[in-house]
């Protein structure tokens, strides 16, 4: 249908919010309960939207409410509308008081430790009223969160081509490394091969995890099957405790060696894992203005990441 002033006047933010609630709960009654309004008010809002757009947005049956393709399309855009509106309110808050506000960040576990945490520490000391929401995940899931506007920016290893909707600023390039505790006797050897390390105790991520699959591919590219895992875990705490014993080996990004105060102290063994050099960068949505707080955060990210680029 044509976009005109009449259509614009008939589309209300409240009605879009109600449609989103109906689709997410699958019920007019549950949506009314969530929004603390009456069920007739929910039905009226949906009917007014359908009248304004002249399409059916939901199908009603005894089993509940299901969105039509038209309803799903409108809900998807409604998420972006409310996200941009929220950012507008946050911009006003920041302009009126630059010491407050909130930012939503996506990152991977290693980068959360090496880059994001130091940036939050810096900013929270200077602006104690700032609020940081941090989502940790793999690169693919973080890209999806960004495109769905659940987060404002991503800091991660960039693997493969970016989706068309995203833009990136490369901070530095990094490779995987075989790491162990600085007190492991293997660190005193000038030469060591992967073949010699196969029977050592390893603490690695599961092979079916995103990072774990990249590690397995790196071993195969070097002519070896991945070593037998003594411990398979997603827990960084457990991995650190095992490394602290001075016995276990693991695979992590090389930049972890440059994290100040890292415990346990780690050293890289003199073996190479091929095909693992990749960019680490800041990923944002194209054609989307960043909030002032996000721009401030990015400035700090650049400063923290600068030493990691000097390899």
N, C-alpha and C positions, 0 to 999 in steps of 0.2 A: 504494500500500500504506500501511497506517497507520504513523504515526511513534510508536514506543513504546520502552521501555527495551531490549527485546530487539534491535530493529533498531539502536538507538544503540550497543549494545555490540558488535555484529558489524561495524559500519563503522569501519575503521581508516585513520588518516592515511597509513600506508605503502601500503595497497592503493590509495587514491585517487591517490597519487603514481605508482604503477605504471601505473594506468589512463591517466593523463595522458600518460605516456611512450609507452605502446603506441599511443595515438591519434595523437600527434605524429610518431612514427617510422613508423607503419604496419606494424610488425613486432614480434613477440614477441622475436625474436633481437636486433634493434637496440635495443629497450627494455632488454633484459637487459644489453647491452653498455654502454648509456648509464648505467645505474644500478649497474653493476659487481656484478650478481647473476646467478644461473643462470637459464636459460630455464625450467626446470620451476618455479622459484619465481615467475616472472612468470605462468605459466599457472595456478598454484595461486591466486595472489592474485585474478586475474580471475574464476576459477571461484567463489571464496568470495564475492566481491562479487555475482555473478549469483545465487548461492544465497540470499544475504541479502536481496536486493531482488526476487528471483523474476522477473527479466526478463533478456533477452539484451542485453549491453552492447556486444559487438563481433561482427561476422561474420567467420569465418575462411575463407580460400580459398587456392588455390595462389599467387595474385597478392599475397597479404598479408592484412592485417587492416583492416577498415573499421568505423568506429563506427556503431552503430544510433542512432536518435533518442534512446533512453534513455541511451546512453553519452555522446552529445554534451551532453545536459542535465546529467548528473552531472559531466562535465569542466568545464563552464561554472561550476558552483557550487564545484567544487574549487579553481578559480583564486581565487575570492573567499575561500574558507576559508584557503588558504595565505597569501594577501595579508594578511588580518586577523591571522593568527598571527604573520607576520613583523613586522607593526606592533606587536603586543603585546610581542614581544621587544625591538623598538626603544624602546618606551615604558619598559620596565624598564631598558634601557641608559641612557636619558636621565635617568630618575629617580635612578639610581645615580651618574651622571656627566653633568650637563647640557652639558658641553663636548664631547661626542662624539655620534655618531649620523649617520644619513643621511636624505636627503629626495629625492623624485623629483618634478620640476617639469616642466610642459609650458608652452611659450610660443611666440610668433611671433618672427621675427628682429628687427624693430624694438624690440619690448618687451624682448627679451633684452638689447639694448644699453642701452636707456634706463632700465630698472627692475631686471631680474633681476640683471644683472652688478654694479651698485652694491650691491645687497642682499647678494650673495655676498661681495663685497669687505669689506663691513662685518662680516659674521658670521665670515668666515674669519680676519679679523684678531683678533677677540675669542675665537673658538673654533677654533683651527687644526686640531683633529682632526675637525671636521665634514666630511661627504662629501656633495656635491651632484651629483645626476644630472639633467641638463637635456636635454629633448627639444624640438627646434624643429620647427614644422610649421605648417600652416594650421589655422584654427579648427575645421573639420569633423573633421580627423584627430585633433586634440587632444581634442575631446569624446569621440571613440571610445576613445582611449587611457585617458581618465579613467573611462569607464563600464566598461572592461575591467579597471580597477584596476591598470594598469601604471604610472600616476602618481598622486600624491596630490592635486594641485591644478593648475589651469590659470590663467595670467594672459594674457589676450588681448582683442582687439577682439570684442565680442559682436554677431554678425550674425544677425538674425532671432530667432525665439522659441527659448528653451532647450529641450532635451529634458526630459521630465517628471522624469527621474531626477536632474537637476542643479539646483543652487542657485547664486545669484550675489550678489556684493557689488560694486556699481558704484564705481569709483575716480574716474573723471572722464569727460567727453565730449570727443571729438576728431574733427576733420575732416581730409581729405587736403589737401595743399598742393603746389603746383608749386615745387620747390626747385632752387636752383643754387648754385654757389660764390659766396661773398661778393665775389669779384673779377670776376665776370661783369658787363660793362657794363649789362646789362639791369636789374640791381638798383638802378641810379641813376635809373631812370625812375619817375615817380609813377603813371603810367597805362600799362597794357598790356592787350591783349586776347588771349584764347586764339587767335583767328584769326591774330594777328601772330606767334604762337609755333610755328605748325604746321611751318614750314620750318627751325626750329632743330634742332641735333643732340640727340636724346633717348636716354637710357639707361633702359630700362624692363624690368620683368619680362615674361615671355612672356604673351600674351593668354590662353593656356589654363591658366595658373596661377590659383590662387584670388584672390590680391591683384591680379594682372594683369587678371582679368575684372572686378573691381570698378572698377579705374581706367578700363577701356574703357567701362563703363556710365556712369561719371561724365562722361566726355567726350561721350557721346551725349546725356545728359540736358542738357548745356549747348548742344546744337545742333551739335556737331561730331563727325566720326568721329575715332577716336584718331589721333594723329600718326604719321607714318612713323617706325619705330624705326631709329635709326642703329645702336644696339646692343641686342640682346635677351639678357639674361643673368639667371641666378639668383644669380650671385656678387656678394655685397656688397663684397668687396675690389675687384673690377674696377669696379663702379659708383663707389666712392669715388675710385679713381684717375682715372676719367674726369671726375668732378665737380671734382677738384683742378686740372684743366687750365684751369678757368674758362670752358669752352665749353658743356658739356653741361647739359641739364635732366633732371629726373626727377620722379616723384611719390612722396611719402612721407607718413606721418602727421605732422601739425603738431607733435606733442610732440617730434619729433626735434630741433627748434630749441632745446629746453630741456635738451639733454644737455650737461652740463659737459665742456669739453675736447674737444668733437666735432671730428674732423678728416675732411675739410676743413671749415672754418667755412662754414655754409650760411645762405642767406637765402631767404625766401619771396617770390615775385613776386606783385604785387597782382591776382591773378585768383582767382576762386572756382570750385571744383568742386562742383556741387550734389549733394544726396542722399548726402553722405559723412559727415555727423555721426553718430557712433555711440558707444555706451558702451564703455569699456575697464574690465574688471573681473576679480575673482578668482572662479573657478568651481570648485565642489567637488561631491562627491556628497551628495545628501540622506541624512539619517539615518545618516551615517557620521562617527564621532568622529575629529577630526584629531589627529595625534600632537602632543605638546608642541613638537617641533621645527618642525612645519608652522605651528603657532600663532605661534611666535617669528618664523618667516620672514615670515608675513603681517603681523605688526606692523611689520617693517622695510619691507615693500612699501608699506604705507599712508604711512609717513614719506617714502619716496623719491617716491611719486606725488603727494603733497600739493601741491608747487609746480606740477605740471602741471594741476591742477584750477583754478588761479587764473588764468583767462584772461579 
